[in-house]
Amino acid sequence: MFSTRSRTGATLLALAALVVSACSSGSSTSSASSPAAQTAALAALPQETPSALTPYYRQKLSWRSCGVPGFECATLRAPLDYARTDAGDVRLAVARKKATGPGKRLGSLLVNPGGPGGSAVGYLQSYAAIGYPAQVRAQYDMVAVDPRGVARSEPVECLDGREMDAYTQTDVTPDDRREVDGLVDAYKGFAEGCGADAPELLRHVSTVEAARDMDILRAALGDRKLTYVGASYGTFLGATYAGLFPKRVGRLVLDGAMDPTLSARRLNLEQTAGFDTAFQAFAKDCVRHADCPLGGRGARPEQVGRNLKAFFDKLDAKPLPTGDASGRRLTESLATTGVIAAMYDEAAWEQLREALTAAMKKNDGAGLLVLSDGYYERDADGRYANLMYANAAVNCLDLPPSFNTPDDVRKSLPAFEKASPVFGEALAWAALNCAYWPVAPTGEPHRIEAKGAAPIVVVGTTRDPATPYRWAQSLSRQLSSGRLLTYDGDGHTAYGRGSACIDRTINTYLLRGTPPTDGKRCS
């Protein structure tokens, strides 16, 4: 039910995008990660295009106006099932903003903000095509494709707005059998809704298939190699592309990296610890301010955490009014989501302090509800984007479920609560949802080596809440040509977040093809 998201630029809530999520999947029954030495490597596909795919690779994009000044849009065809091209097509939404000049045009730069479930087209139109450095936009056509099942590309739909409101308020810290049954029923209802909407598409929204779609797009754009910037889950998508098509790798930036060798249970556990790291940083900042509602000046972070957990416990017993037109009250689950949302960007910490102050001292839950709604991409009319639906659809297909039964969750609660005393219980129970998914998973943890690929820049932030720094270290070691670039700081992802060192290093790579030395650090 909780899902992580990537920061897309201007503000935390400007454009929601998810990463792995505590709803992601994975099968390991051990708390240990899957060592790279014990997992198979993703095998590269043959360089020669199979004859059955030739029509897709030779298609010409028909560009048209998008209704957004300066942008063109097109529809890309890809096979629903790469193993059975006679099973029909999926139609994928593509957007482009041509290079503005001056300077030599360098081809297309494909961008993806994360997820799974984040709209790359929306990200391009709202941020990347205006927020990326001017010299990059001058020399590259900025391009985005919504992956299959996402946003404009045959989106997966699961619940209507009213049903989704109820789902987001489900108690994810059950205290008894009745509440456990209620949580399980919520997960089953969500899964059944997704399965009823698009039963065949649901079997074909994996990351491997989305990566193969990107290669068809590369060919349709007329580019010999792929140049790409992916954030959060977008790093997994980009790394998967490199593993499948190493010889077609151009300049790849993987910012806020995932580790493909981990089972989802381990991903969820380490991500839980990542949120705790971010919360510790927030707590230290909060108590420097006189208006911190979680502790006075000089209070220790662990006391701040206990105070927040006590507030969550009160909400579990008695939700707060919010003034919401639909009558929603601030439940423990919505408040937890709101706090988690603010962990992605330190620029949101002031907003979080104000929201917590209103809730804890004035019994007004409106501020935390705003943060939660932004995270879920709920608009003022009660409509939800398909972000959460696509997130579950991809995660539950990519890896086996983290937990199969409520008893599995109970056994893992001590490890999750150790990883985060504040968020651990909720995030452990949130990882149960894929147990009830209507489609069997098709993926497993694996290494990605991409032997023979050009240098790939992997960016890690030392106190990243959603994609812990260790993941970037691991991915950069797996990739045969990986170059680790470290941002010593807070928040999720690094490019375009204010570090001149990071931006200059990545711009040099994108514009000149000169990668950083492995292990370069910035602040």
MOLINMO-V83773 format. One line per field, one symbol per residue. phi: phi as a letter, one per 40 degrees, with the letter a starting at -180 (. if undefined). burial: # if it has 9 or more other C-alpha atoms within 8 Angstrom, else .. Layout:
BEGIN
phi = ???
burial = ???
END
This chain:
BEGIN
phi = .cacbccbhdadbcacacbcgcccbibcccccccddcbbccccccdcccddccdcccccbcbcaccgbdgbbbabbcacdbccaccchbbbbcbbabcdcgchccbhbbcbachhchcccccccccbdcbccddccccbbccbabccdgbfcbfccbbbcdcccdccccccbbcbacccccccccccccccccccccaccdccbbccccccccccccdcccgccbcbabbbfddccccccdcccbdcbccbbbbbgccbcccccccdccccdccccdccdcccccdccbccccbicdgccdccdcccccccdcccccacccbgcccgcbccdcccccccddcccacccccdcdcccccccbbfbccccccccccccfbcccgcbccdcccdcccdcccaccdbbadcccdccddcccccadcbdcccccccccccbccbccbbadacbbfcgccdbcbbbbcbcccbdddccdcccccccbcbcbbbcabgbgbcgbhcccccccccccccbgcccccgcbbb
burial = .########.##..##############..#.##.#..#..#.#........##.##...#....#....###########...#...###########.#...#..##############.#######..#...########################.#..##.######.#....##.###.###.######.###.####################..#..#####################.#####################################.###...#####..#.#.#######.######..####.#...###################.##..#########..#################..######################..#.##..##.###.#################.#.####.########.#################.######.###################..#..##.#######...##...#.#.
END
